[in-house]
Amino acid sequence: QVQLVESGGGSVQAGGSLTLSCSYTRSTHCMGWFRQSPGKEREGVAAIDAFGSDLYLDSVEGRFTVSKDDAKNTLYLQMNNLKPEDTAMYYCAAKDSFGLTRAFQLYHYWGQGTQVTVSS
C-alpha cells in the first residue's frame, strides 16, 4: 500500500502560480497528478517515472512542471500562468507497474485531493 496526501491548493487569480505537494509513504514506478471538475472526467495532468521521464497534458505543457524528491518522499506540481480552466480538484496518484502514462485507470493508489480555483 501507498499513502498519499496532497497539499498546496488554493484560490488564485488568472496568471498566478501555485505549487502542489504530495507526500507518499514509499516510492513507486510512476506517479502523477490528475484533476477533475464537476461533470467532467478525471484527466491526467502530468506524470513522472522512476527514471525522471515526464509527460504532460497538452493544455498545461510549458506552464506546469512535475518533479519529485525521493529523499523527502514528496511529489510536486509547479503550476504557472494559471487559467480559469485549470480550476479543479487535483489528485496525486501512484502505480507500481512499469510504464509512464497519464491514464488514470492504470493508477492504483490515490490521495484525497486538493482544490485549485483560478478566477478571471
Secondary structure, DSSP 4 states (H G I P E B T S, - for coil): ---EEEE--EEEETT--EEEEEEESS--SEEEEEEE-TTS--EEEEEEETTS-EEE-GGGTTTEEEEEETTTTEEEEEE-S--GGG-EEEEEEEE-SS-----GGG--EE---EEEEEE-
